[in-house]
Amino acid sequence: MQAANPTTKISTAGIISKPRSEQAARVAPALVEWLAGRGVGVRYDPETAGYLAQGSGIPRDDVQEDAQLLIVLGGDGTLLSAARALHGRDIPLFAVNLGNLGFLTAITVEELYPQLERVLAGDYGVSRRRMLHTELWRGGARVGSYEALNDISLAKADIARIIDLEVHVDDRFMCLYKADGLIVSTPTGSTAYSLSAGGPIMVPEVAALCITPICPHMLTNRPVIVPNEAIIQITIGGDNTTYLTVDGQVGEQLHKGDRVVCCCSEHTVQLIRPGGMRFFDVLREKLQWGGR
């Protein structure tokens, strides 16, 4: 957890909302009115505009322009979309949990205004999370570039057989996986898809990436943690249909011989945390671990 910069005055806040959410429809109008009462202007996406019944909103990728704070109303999926929409801009995310699990969106609706009051006063801390940079290469040319906060996954089509994925780390051959797929995750993403596939939980401050196979044919294929500086290259083999998915939201079908190259991104995301809450507090609450 890092301290915020209290000298940054928040005059404009961006708002990104979960679509088709009855709770967001109730929260958004009251939030905009609350911010206006404190002299804070707002910019919002089309989903928020629908809840406000005011215009068509701004494309999500442009909401953060001229804003010093980005408020996310939704679950972890909405936050992942908002993180990618920042495009590297170094402004904090204030994520309000309107979803079910909420590993990343730790601020509850009940805490919204007290916590936001602290943020406007500069009294808050941030958890800085490193993103994952991924490139797709086909026939010697780069045909795609992506940023992910959680992970990227390579997975077979629903009715396809297992797929062949040849993995190199720093130009050294690591393994030829025969599996349903493969996940490359950040520490932030270690509590998402990777965890469901048997991967380890990593504390956000750990400088590493995790390679997690999905239902591998060889039971000895286990998750592998590599340093932040590692470059992971995955080559698609075989003739079965394979898909690349970024943060579970963006993706495309791959071709035989395609190379997916992953490395630690130069971009980070600042997540505002409620006062006093730490990573292990979130784990105990969300995973229902025992303890005090």
N, C-alpha and C positions, 0 to 999 in steps of 0.2 A: 504494500500500500504506500502510495506517495502522496505528499501534501499537494494541494492545489495551489495555483498562482492567484493570490487574493487581489493582485493589481488588475486582473482582467475583469473589467466591468461588463456585465451581461445586459446589452441593450436590445438584442434580438435573439429569439429562440426559434429553432426549427422544430416542427412536430411531424413525426411519422407514425401512422396508426395501423393497427391490424385491420384488415378488411372484414366486413360482415361480422362485426363484434358489437353486441348489444351493450356490453360494458364500456367499450370505447365510445360508443354513441352518447353515453351518459357523461363520461369523464371529459371528453374533448371540449364541449362548449363551456363547461364550468372552468376548465383549465385556462382557456383563452381569456375569459373574463377576469380570472384571478391575475394572470400575467399583465393584462392591460391596466389593472388597478395599481400595479407596481411599475408602470412605465416601460414594460418590456413588449416590444413588437413581436409579431409572429410571422413565420413562413411555414406553409404546410403542404403536404402531398394531397393527391386527389382523394384518397380515402378519408383523410381528416376533413377536407372540404365538404365531402358528402355528409359527414356528421354535423358540420356547422351550417349546412345549407347556404354556403357562401362561395360562389364562383366554382371554378374547376380545379383550383389548387395548382401546384407547381410540380413538374416531374420530380420524382423522388431523388434523382441524382443531383438536382439543383437546389434542394431545400436547404442544404448546409451553407450555401453562399451567403456571406455577410452575417452569419450567425455565430454567436460565441458559445452556444449550447444547443445540443440536439436532444430533444425529448422523444422517447420511444414509448408508445402505448401499445402493448401487446405481449407476446411471449418471446421465447428465445428465437423463434423463426423470424419474427419481425425485427429483432435486434440484429440478427445476422445480415438481413437485407440492408438495414440501415448502416451497418459497419462497412459493407462494400460500397454503399452510396457515398461515403465520405471521401473516397478516392485519395486517401492519404492526408486529408486535412486534419490538423492536430487540434480538434475541439472535443470536449468531453461529451460522453453519452449518458443521459439520465434515463435509465430504463425502468419502466413501471410494469410490473408483472400482471398481465391480464390473462395469462395462459394457465396451464396446469402444473408443469414441473418447474420451470424457471430457474435453471442453474445460473444463468447470466443476468436475468431480469430480477434482481433481488429486492427491489423496492416495491412494497405492497401499495395498494390503493389507499389504505388507511394512513400510510406514511407519506403519501405524495406531497401534501402541502407543507408539513413540518420540515421534511428533507429538502424540498425545493426552496424554502425560506433560507435554510442554511447555505444552499448553493449560491443564491443571490447575494448572500453576505460574504461569500468567499470562504466559508467554514466547511470544507469538505475534503475528502481524500479520493484519490483515483487509483485503480488497479490498471496498470499499463500492460496490454496484451499484444504480443507479436503476432502478425498475420503470416499466412503461408502463400508464397508466390508459386504459381504453376503455369507452365507453358506447354502447348500442344504442338508437336512438330510432325509434319507429314511430307514425305518426299524431299527432305532437305530444307523445307521452308517452315517458318513458324506461322501457324494458322490460327492460333488462339492464345490468349493470355488472361489469367484470372488471379484474383486475390480472394483468399478465404480466411475467415476467423477461426472456424472449427476444423474443417478437413476437406479433402477431396477423396472420392471413392471411385474405384473401377469395379464394375459389377456386370454380371451376365444378364441377358434378357430373361424374362420370366420362364420361358420354356427351353432356353438354351442349355447345353451341357456345360461342364466346368470349362473355364477359360485358362489359357496359358499366359503367364505374365513373367517376363524376365526382368529381374531387378538388379541394377548396378548402383553402388554407393561410392561416390567419388571415383568413378571410372573403374572400380573394382567389382567383378562379378560377385553378387551376394547369393542369389537363389533363383531357381525357376519354379515359380508357384503354379500348381494346378489347383484351382480353388474356385469358389463362387465369386470371389473378388478380392480386393485389397483396399485398405484405407491408409492414407497418410494424414496424420492429425498433428495439430499443435497441442501444447499443454492445455489450452482452453478447450479444445475439442476432445480431450481425453475422456471427458465425462459424457460424451455424446455417442455417436455410432460406434466408435472404437471400443467403448466400454461394453456395449451390447455384444460386440464380437469377441469379447474376452481380453481386451487390452487393459493396460494398467492405468490407474489414476495418477496424473502428474500435477504437482503443485504448479500454479501459473508462472511462478518465477523461474522454473527450471528451464535452462537454455537447451532445448532438445526437441526433436520430432520423433513420432512413433509410427512404425510400419506394422500394421495389423492385418493378417490374412483373414478372409471371411470363409469359414468352413473349408479349410484346406484338405486336399486329398491325403497328404501326409500328416499324421497326427503330431509328428515332431516339429512341424512348422509352427513357430510361436511368435508373438509380437517382439519386435526388435526396436530398441531406442537408439537413435543416432544423434550426434552433436548438432547444434544449431547451424554450424558451418557446412554440414554435409550437403551434397547435391545428390538427389535421388532420381534415378532415371528408370522408367518402367517402359518396356517395349511390349507391344501387343503381338502375341503369337496365335497360331491356330486360326480356324475359320469361323468360330462361334461369335455371335454378336456381343459386343462389349460397349458399355456406356460409361462416360466420364460425368460425374456429378460434383458440383462445387457447393459446399455447405448444404447439401441436400435440396438445392433450389435451382441451380443453373447447370446445364450440361448439354452434351451432345453425343451422338453415336460415333464410335471410333472404328478405324479400319485396320486390317492386319498390317503390321509394320509401323504403325504410329508410335511415336515416343512421347511419353508424358514426363516432363522434367519438373521436379519440385525442389524448392529451397526456401530458407527463411526469408520472409519479405523485409524490405526496408521500412515498411509501414507498421505502425502500431495503432491500437485503439485504446482510448482512455475510458474505462468504465467507472462511473461514480458509484461508490459503495455507501450504504447507510452507516452512520456513525457507530463504531465499535464492532461491526460485523466483519468476520474474517472467513477465509476459504473453508476452514474446517467446520465453522458454524454452518455454512451453506450445505456441506456434505452431510452433516448430522441431521439437518432438517429435511433435505430433499431425499436422502437415501434411507431415512428413518433409522440411523444408527443409534445404538443405545448410548447412555451417558447422562451427564447432568443436564 
